[in-house]
Amino acid sequence: MLPIAIIEPWPLEQLAGLIAGVSAQGAPGFYLPNKPDISSKPEENKEESQLDKFWHTASPNARRLAKLLAAAPRIRLPIIRLIRAAMLKDATHVHEAEFLLSGLLEVTHEPDNGIYPDRVDYDFISGVREELLDSLSVIDARKVLEKVSLYVEDHLGEASGFAAVLANPTGDIDSVQIGELSESFATIATSVLKRLGGRYAKAINSLTLKETNGKQIRYNEKFPAKSTNRCLNPISSDEILKLKQILNSVNISNAQARNIYYQLSYKPELLGTYQNQKEFTSLLDFLAKKSHTPPDKAPLLEFLERCNFLITNTNVQQELNNWKYQVAKHLGIELNAIIAKINKTPPQTTTTTNPVLLIKIEPHLLDEESFNVSAWLFNQHENYYVLGRYECYTLKALEELIPKILAMAAAKLALSEIKKLFIEIILPLQLFDWNINNIPIKIGVTKRPLGSFYPLAIRSWERIYQDDYEFPRVLLYEKWEKAVLQINHQSVYQVSEKPVPENIFVLEDSEKLVFEDLEESLVFVARKPITGGEFKDMMGYVLSAGIPFALWTLQDQEITSAIMHSIIGEKRPEEWPKILMQYRKQEYKNKSKQIYLNINMLWDHIKWLPPDVDYSILTPL
């Protein structure tokens, strides 16, 4: 038996303890027989044994990467890096290497004898992809398919329009041109869509088979794709050099360039290595490499059109217009169509109405007494500042850390923005009984409770990050939509009425909660404090039922109908955290008995997610 370990702290510690004889734990290993086993398994079981061997010896991150890539219709090194960076925040290149050397892959296409490794295509050996897909969540499968489709469309000139169908599978698919798909891409993508089921069935039906030169491709019959309309690098380096010479005297700031970039109908993505240069010039290079498809998909030309109002020199304007006309003619792009599209889209602002400080607190490994913290500040459209990651903090240390994170966020904001700051804290279930509202923060020379100065919302760590909560996440989406978009609060949230509306479940102290009680509820209220294991069970039911809003008290007091009505009976759900903050502020100012400061609110805003989950969020500032 040969002990083995991957190059990560915990497996190496496990192996070292075994070798030193100081650990009672075992370590994974390979059994090496003295003689070859002539009674080996039949050839048809080879794939299964290879997957089993990988699963028993690989790191959790490598196993997770393999599962995610099972939903990828195309596997290349850049795609492996893309999925790892976007969906596995703790993974590194070591886990990529584990996956590549797992024996689960085979090379399907190796151009130029492998001189360019990024162009080599891989696929899973027979049977492995299907087994991995069986264990992958529906949400993750859809996200992988969407990410890979966008990459293939933008970098390989294939599958144009497919990502749009994924984004809106029940929309007007007949109006979407789906570009040419390779046989392998079409087969794998369709397999994944079938597993997604439901609303994605229409997307499957929109793809039909056709024989072309002995190969099967899939496309929308109403709009057959024309591969001649697609270019990988449509704008030559000489043309880009000439463009830069024309714009040499134009002074467009990084902020202006960034703002215009976010307004493109072409979906913005990570800027990669271009970020360290002047952003306007970098974006010219970056967008020139994107695929340009007639009549009006032209990222660089659209970007230049949107920059027109910043160019005041008439000579430069004339030269630029001539350049755009020549390039558009060469590519078959209709400039008038781009201009019309821009005029239909109102300018966007890069500044959100209110900045948001998002703090994620999660368990540290298996230690129930220690926690890891990540913090981000959102102050511009789809962009964020990383305020740090902190590991192995006790609850007491957390109460000292949060004011420091708040100070870092305030340092990046103007005074007017600080007053509008909204704080969302992602907590694991075990911390739902923590009174985070009363954490003291320093305001000048005085200290006051955090919850009396900023709107504060609690979000569920389990419902965002845990695979076991896939079904509750679906319920949460539905209930959030129903609560925020469809319901008239005046007829639903009048909790002072007798009886309380059925959309609101009020738990009395003598009741025993069961899941079925919460199936139709949008709001949960625990009138009196519940502690210990009963509290954890209660909130576990709330999370499992997909309830987006909840109130519970942390002290020996009752949440009366009047208190409920004051918080959720007069305004729409989007405003509840701010209303609660106002009552807390009034309590603190009047030095009255603390009631609202001892009430926690679950406000699980599923519509936007943290940067390590929402893979459409752009690069950090």
DOBADO-97266 format. One record per residue (C-alpha): y, x, z; residue number from 1. Coordinates in steps of 0.25 Angstrom, whole numbers, plus 2048, in hexadecimal, padded with zeros to 3 digits. Each point is the difference from the previous one (the first is absolute). Layout:
// DOBADO-97266
     Y     X     Z   seq
     Y     X     Z   NUM
...
***
This chain:
// DOBADO-97266
     Y     X     Z   seq
   800   800   800     1
   80D   806   7FC     2
   80D   7FB   807     3
   80C   7FD   7F8     4
   80E   7FC   802     5
   80C   7FD   7F7     6
   80D   808   803     7
   807   7F6   809     8
   803   802   80F     9
   7F6   7F6   806    10
   7F4   803   7F7    11
   802   80F   803    12
   802   7FE   80F    13
   7F3   7F8   7FF    14
   7F8   80B   7F9    15
   806   80B   809    16
   7FC   7F8   80D    17
   7F2   7FF   7FA    18
   7FF   80F   7FD    19
   806   804   80D    20
   7F6   7F7   808    21
   80C   7F9   807    22
   7FF   7F2   7FA    23
   7F6   7F6   801    24
   804   7FA   7F3    25
   7F9   803   7F3    26
   805   804   7F2    27
   7FC   7FB   7F2    28
   7F7   80A   7F9    29
   7F7   802   7F4    30
   7F1   800   801    31
   7FA   80C   7F9    32
   7F1   7FF   7FD    33
   7F7   80C   800    34
   7FA   7FC   7F3    35
   806   7F8   7F4    36
   7FD   7F1   802    37
   7F7   7FC   7F4    38
   7FF   7F2   805    39
   80F   7FE   7FE    40
   806   7F2   7FD    41
   800   7FA   7F2    42
   80B   804   7F7    43
   806   7F2   801    44
   803   802   80F    45
   808   80C   7FD    46
   80E   7FA   801    47
   7FD   7F8   80C    48
   7FB   80D   808    49
   80C   807   7FB    50
   80A   7F6   805    51
   7F8   7FF   80D    52
   801   80F   802    53
   80F   800   7FD    54
   802   7F4   809    55
   7F9   807   80C    56
   807   80E   7FE    57
   80E   7FD   7FB    58
   80D   7FE   808    59
   805   7F2   802    60
   80C   803   7F7    61
   7F7   805   7F5    62
   7F7   7F3   801    63
   80D   7F8   800    64
   805   807   7F3    65
   7F2   7FE   7F9    66
   801   7F1   803    67
   80E   7FF   7FB    68
   7FD   807   7F3    69
   7F5   7F7   7FE    70
   80A   7F6   7FB    71
   807   80A   7F7    72
   7FD   7FD   7F1    73
   804   80E   7FD    74
   7FD   80C   809    75
   807   80D   7FD    76
   806   80B   80A    77
   80E   7FA   7FF    78
   7FB   7F2   803    79
   7F8   805   80C    80
   80C   807   806    81
   808   7F3   7FD    82
   7F7   7F7   808    83
   7FE   80A   80B    84
   80F   802   802    85
   803   7F1   7FF    86
   7F5   7FA   808    87
   7FA   80B   809    88
   80C   805   808    89
   7F7   80A   809    90
   7F8   805   7F4    91
   802   80E   7FA    92
   7FB   808   7F4    93
   7F4   803   808    94
   7FB   7F2   7FF    95
   803   800   7F1    96
   7F7   80C   7FF    97
   7F5   7F9   809    98
   800   7F4   7F6    99
   800   809   7F4   100
   7F4   808   805   101
   7F9   7F4   806   102
   7F6   7FF   7F4   103
   805   7F2   7FE   104
   807   803   7F3   105
   7FD   805   7F2   106
   809   805   7F5   107
   802   7F6   7F5   108
   80A   807   7F8   109
   804   80E   800   110
   80A   804   7F5   111
   803   80E   7FC   112
   7F4   805   808   113
   807   7FD   80D   114
   80C   809   7FE   115
   809   7F5   806   116
   7F9   7FA   80C   117
   80A   7F5   802   118
   7FB   7FA   7F2   119
   7F1   800   804   120
   7FA   7F1   802   121
   7F6   7FD   80B   122
   7F7   7F4   803   123
   7F7   7FD   80B   124
   7F1   802   7FD   125
   7F8   7F3   7FE   126
   800   7F6   80B   127
   80A   807   809   128
   80D   7F9   7FC   129
   7F9   7F2   803   130
   7FC   804   80E   131
   80D   805   804   132
   807   7F4   7FA   133
   7F8   7F7   809   134
   806   807   80C   135
   80F   800   7FB   136
   809   7F5   804   137
   807   7F7   7F6   138
   80E   805   803   139
   7FD   80E   7FF   140
   7F8   7FE   7F3   141
   80C   7F9   7FA   142
   80A   80A   804   143
   7F7   80C   7FA   144
   7FF   7F8   7F3   145
   80F   7FE   800   146
   803   80E   803   147
   7F6   806   7F6   148
   805   7F6   7F5   149
   80E   804   801   150
   7FC   80F   800   151
   7F8   7FE   7F3   152
   80B   7F8   7F9   153
   80B   80A   804   154
   7F8   80D   7FE   155
   7F5   7FD   7F6   156
   806   7F5   7F7   157
   7F4   7F6   803   158
   7FF   7F2   806   159
   80F   7FD   7FF   160
   803   7F2   806   161
   7F3   800   808   162
   807   803   80D   163
   80A   7F5   7FE   164
   7F4   7F6   7FF   165
   7FB   806   80D   166
   80D   7FE   807   167
   800   7F1   7FB   168
   7F2   7FC   7FD   169
   804   7F1   800   170
   80C   801   7F7   171
   802   7FF   7F1   172
   7F6   80A   7FC   173
   800   7FB   7F1   174
   80E   806   800   175
   7FC   80E   805   176
   7FC   80A   7F5   177
   7F4   807   806   178
   7FF   80E   7F9   179
   7F3   807   7FB   180
   7F6   802   80B   181
   7F5   80A   7FF   182
   7F2   7FB   801   183
   7FE   806   80E   184
   80D   7FC   805   185
   7FE   7F1   7FB   186
   7F2   800   806   187
   803   805   80E   188
   80E   7F9   801   189
   7F8   7F3   7FD   190
   7F6   803   80A   191
   80A   802   80B   192
   808   7F3   7FC   193
   7F3   7F8   801   194
   7FE   805   80E   195
   80F   7FC   803   196
   7FC   7F2   7FB   197
   809   7F4   802   198
   80D   801   7F9   199
   7FC   80C   7F8   200
   7F6   7F9   7F8   201
   80B   7FC   7F7   202
   803   80E   7FD   203
   7F2   803   7FD   204
   7FF   7F5   7F6   205
   80D   805   7F9   206
   7F8   80D   7FC   207
   7F6   7FE   7F4   208
   7F7   809   7F9   209
   801   806   7F2   210
   7F9   80A   7F8   211
   808   80B   7FA   212
   7FA   80C   7F9   213
   7F3   7FE   808   214
   808   7FF   80E   215
   803   7F5   809   216
   80E   7FE   804   217
   807   7F4   808   218
   80D   7FA   7FD   219
   807   7F3   800   220
   7FC   7F9   7F2   221
   80E   7FA   7FF   222
   807   80D   800   223
   7F7   80B   7FB   224
   805   80E   804   225
   805   80A   7F6   226
   7FE   80E   805   227
   80A   805   7F6   228
   80B   7FA   809   229
   7FC   809   80C   230
   804   80F   802   231
   7FC   809   80B   232
   80C   809   7FF   233
   809   7F9   7F6   234
   80D   808   802   235
   7FF   80E   7FC   236
   806   80C   809   237
   80A   803   7F5   238
   805   7F2   801   239
   801   801   80F   240
   807   80D   7FF   241
   80B   7FA   7F6   242
   801   7F4   80A   243
   803   809   80C   244
   80B   808   7F7   245
   806   7F2   7FD   246
   801   7FC   80F   247
   803   80E   805   248
   80E   7FC   804   249
   7FC   7F3   806   250
   801   800   80F   251
   7F6   7F5   806   252
   7FC   802   80F   253
   7F2   800   805   254
   803   7F3   807   255
   805   7F9   7F3   256
   7F4   806   7F8   257
   7F6   7FB   80B   258
   807   7F2   800   259
   7FF   7FE   7F1   260
   7F1   805   800   261
   7FC   7F5   80A   262
   806   7F6   7F7   263
   7F7   803   7F4   264
   7F6   7F5   7FB   265
   7F6   80C   7FF   266
   7FA   800   80E   267
   806   80C   807   268
   7F6   80A   806   269
   7FF   80D   808   270
   809   80B   7FA   271
   7F7   80C   804   272
   806   80E   7FD   273
   80C   7FA   7FA   274
   806   7FD   80D   275
   806   80E   804   276
   809   801   7F3   277
   80C   7F8   7FD   278
   7FB   7F2   7FF   279
   807   7FB   7F3   280
   7FB   80C   7F8   281
   7F2   7FF   807   282
   7FF   7F1   7FC   283
   803   803   7F1   284
   7F4   809   800   285
   7F7   7F7   808   286
   803   7F3   7F8   287
   7FE   807   7F3   288
   7F2   802   803   289
   7FD   7F2   803   290
   7F9   7F7   7F5   291
   80A   7F9   7F7   292
   7FB   7F3   7F9   293
   807   7F8   7F6   294
   808   7F7   800   295
   807   802   80D   296
   7F8   809   80A   297
   807   80D   800   298
   803   805   80E   299
   809   80B   7FC   300
   809   7F8   7F6   301
   801   7F5   80A   302
   804   80A   80B   303
   80B   806   7F7   304
   805   7F1   7FC   305
   801   7FD   80F   306
   808   80D   802   307
   80B   7FC   7F5   308
   80A   7FB   80A   309
   800   80E   807   310
   804   808   7F3   311
   80F   7FF   7FD   312
   802   80B   7F6   313
   800   7F8   7F2   314
   7FB   80D   7F8   315
   7F4   801   80A   316
   7FD   7F1   7FE   317
   800   801   7F1   318
   7F7   80C   800   319
   7F7   7F9   80A   320
   7FF   7F3   7F8   321
   7FD   808   7F3   322
   7F4   807   808   323
   7FB   7F3   805   324
   800   7FA   7F2   325
   7F8   80B   7FA   326
   7F6   801   80B   327
   7FE   7F0   800   328
   7FE   800   7F1   329
   7F6   80B   801   330
   7F8   7F9   80B   331
   802   7F2   7FA   332
   808   7FB   80C   333
   80A   7F5   7FF   334
   80D   804   808   335
   805   7F2   7FF   336
   7F4   7FB   807   337
   802   80A   80B   338
   80E   7FC   802   339
   7FD   7F1   800   340
   7F5   803   80B   341
   80A   807   808   342
   80B   7F5   7FF   343
   7F6   7F6   805   344
   7FD   808   80C   345
   80B   801   80B   346
   803   80D   806   347
   7F8   804   80C   348
   805   806   80C   349
   7F9   80C   807   350
   805   7FC   80E   351
   7F8   7F5   808   352
   808   7F6   807   353
   7FB   805   80E   354
   7F9   80E   802   355
   7F2   7FF   806   356
   7FA   80A   80A   357
   7F1   7FF   7FF   358
   7F8   807   80B   359
   7F1   800   7FF   360
   7F8   802   80D   361
   7F1   802   7FE   362
   7F4   804   809   363
   7FE   80F   800   364
   7F1   802   7FC   365
   7F7   7F9   80A   366
   80A   802   80C   367
   805   7F3   805   368
   80A   807   808   369
   807   808   7F5   370
   807   7FC   7F4   371
   806   806   7F3   372
   80E   7FC   7FB   373
   806   7FF   7F2   374
   80E   7FC   7FD   375
   808   7FD   7F3   376
   80E   7FB   7FE   377
   802   7F7   7F4   378
   80F   800   7FC   379
   7FF   800   7F0   380
   7F9   7F8   7F6   381
   7F1   803   801   382
   804   80E   806   383
   7FE   805   80E   384
   802   80C   80A   385
   7F4   806   807   386
   804   801   80F   387
   7F4   807   804   388
   7F1   7FF   804   389
   7FD   802   80F   390
   7F2   802   805   391
   7F9   7FD   80D   392
   80A   7F9   808   393
   7FE   7F8   80D   394
   806   7F3   802   395
   80B   806   80A   396
   803   80B   7F5   397
   801   7F5   7F6   398
   80C   7FA   808   399
   807   80D   800   400
   7FD   803   7F1   401
   805   7F2   7FA   402
   80E   803   804   403
   800   80D   7FA   404
   7FB   7FA   7F3   405
   80B   7F6   801   406
   80A   80B   801   407
   7FB   807   7F4   408
   801   7F3   7F8   409
   80E   7FE   805   410
   804   80E   7FC   411
   7FD   7FC   7F1   412
   808   7F3   801   413
   80F   7FC   7FF   414
   805   7F8   80D   415
   800   7F3   7F8   416
   7F1   802   7FC   417
   7FC   804   80E   418
   805   7F2   805   419
   7F7   7F9   7F5   420
   7F4   809   803   421
   7F3   7F8   801   422
   7F4   806   808   423
   7F1   7FD   7FC   424
   7F6   806   809   425
   7F1   800   7FB   426
   7F7   7FF   80C   427
   7F1   800   803   428
   7FB   7F4   807   429
   7FE   808   80D   430
   80F   801   801   431
   804   7F2   7FD   432
   802   7FE   810   433
   80A   80C   800   434
   80E   7FC   803   435
   807   808   7F5   436
   80D   7F8   801   437
   803   806   80D   438
   800   80F   7FC   439
   80D   805   804   440
   809   806   7F5   441
   80D   808   802   442
   80C   7F9   7FA   443
   80C   80A   803   444
   7FF   803   80F   445
   7F8   7F3   803   446
   7F2   7FC   7FF   447
   7FB   7F2   7FC   448
   7F3   7FA   7FB   449
   7FC   802   7F2   450
   7FD   7F2   7FD   451
   80F   7FC   804   452
   806   809   7F6   453
   7F7   7FF   7F4   454
   7F8   7F5   7F9   455
   7F2   804   803   456
   7F3   7FB   7FA   457
   7F1   803   803   458
   7F7   802   7F5   459
   7F0   801   800   460
   7FA   80E   7FD   461
   7F3   7FA   7FF   462
   804   7F6   7F5   463
   807   80B   7F8   464
   7F6   80B   801   465
   7F2   7FB   804   466
   7F6   7FC   7F5   467
   7FA   7F6   80A   468
   80D   7F8   7FE   469
   7FF   7FE   7F1   470
   7FE   7F1   802   471
   80B   7FE   80A   472
   809   807   7F7   473
   7FD   7F6   7F5   474
   803   7F5   80A   475
   80D   807   805   476
   805   800   7F2   477
   7FE   7F1   7FE   478
   806   7FD   80E   479
   80C   809   7FE   480
   803   7F9   7F3   481
   7FE   7F2   806   482
   809   803   80C   483
   80B   807   7F9   484
   801   7FA   7F2   485
   7FA   7F2   800   486
   803   7FA   80E   487
   80D   7F9   804   488
   802   806   80E   489
   808   7F3   804   490
   7F3   7F8   7FF   491
   7F6   80A   804   492
   806   809   80B   493
   806   7F5   809   494
   7F8   805   80C   495
   808   7F8   80A   496
   7F9   7F3   7FA   497
   7F4   7FA   807   498
   7F5   803   7FB   499
   803   80E   7FB   500
   7FE   800   7F0   501
   7F2   804   7FC   502
   805   80C   7F9   503
   803   806   80E   504
   7F4   803   809   505
   805   800   80F   506
   7F5   806   809   507
   800   7FB   80E   508
   7FB   809   80B   509
   7F4   7F7   803   510
   7FB   800   7F1   511
   7F5   808   7FA   512
   804   805   7F2   513
   7F7   7FF   7F4   514
   802   804   7F2   515
   7FF   7F2   7FA   516
   80C   7FC   809   517
   809   809   7F7   518
   7FC   7FE   7F2   519
   80C   7F7   7FD   520
   80A   807   809   521
   80C   808   7FB   522
   805   803   80E   523
   7F9   803   80D   524
   807   7FF   80E   525
   7F9   804   80D   526
   808   7F9   80A   527
   7FB   808   80C   528
   7FC   80F   802   529
   7F2   803   7FD   530
   7FB   80E   804   531
   7F4   809   7FE   532
   7F4   7FD   7F7   533
   805   7F1   7FE   534
   80D   805   7FA   535
   7F9   809   7F6   536
   7F7   7F5   7FC   537
   80B   7F6   7FF   538
   808   809   7F7   539
   7F4   804   7F8   540
   7FE   7F2   7FC   541
   80F   7FF   7FC   542
   7FF   80C   7F7   543
   7F2   7FB   7FA   544
   806   7F3   7FD   545
   80B   806   7F7   546
   80C   7FB   809   547
   80C   807   7FD   548
   809   7FC   80C   549
   7FC   800   80E   550
   808   800   80E   551
   7FA   804   80D   552
   806   803   80E   553
   7FD   80D   807   554
   805   7FB   80E   555
   7FC   7F5   80A   556
   809   7F5   7F9   557
   7FE   7F5   7F6   558
   804   7FF   7F2   559
   806   7F2   800   560
   802   7F6   7F5   561
   80F   803   801   562
   7FE   80F   7FF   563
   7F7   7FE   7F4   564
   80A   7F7   7FA   565
   80B   80A   802   566
   7F9   80B   7F9   567
   7F8   7F9   7F4   568
   806   7F2   800   569
   80D   802   7F9   570
   7FF   80B   7F6   571
   7F6   805   7F5   572
   7F5   80A   804   573
   808   80B   7F9   574
   80B   7FF   80B   575
   7F7   7FF   80C   576
   800   80E   805   577
   80F   801   7FF   578
   801   7F3   808   579
   7F7   805   80B   580
   809   80D   800   581
   80C   7F7   803   582
   7FA   7F9   80C   583
   7FB   80E   805   584
   80E   805   7FE   585
   806   7F4   808   586
   7F7   802   80B   587
   803   80F   802   588
   80F   7FD   7FF   589
   800   7F5   80A   590
   7F6   807   809   591
   7F8   7F3   801   592
   7F1   7FF   802   593
   7F8   807   7F5   594
   7F9   7F6   7F8   595
   801   803   7F1   596
   7FF   80F   803   597
   7F2   7FE   805   598
   7FC   7F8   7F4   599
   7F9   808   7F5   600
   800   7FB   7F1   601
   7F6   802   7F5   602
   808   7FF   7F3   603
   7F6   806   7F6   604
   808   802   7F3   605
   7F4   801   7F6   606
   80A   800   7F4   607
   803   80F   802   608
   7F7   80B   806   609
   802   80E   805   610
   801   80C   7F7   611
   7F1   804   802   612
   7FB   7F2   7FC   613
   80B   7FB   7F6   614
   7FD   809   7F4   615
   80C   7FB   7F8   616
   80A   806   80A   617
   806   80C   7FA   618
   803   80E   804   619
   806   804   80E   620
   80F   803   800   621
***
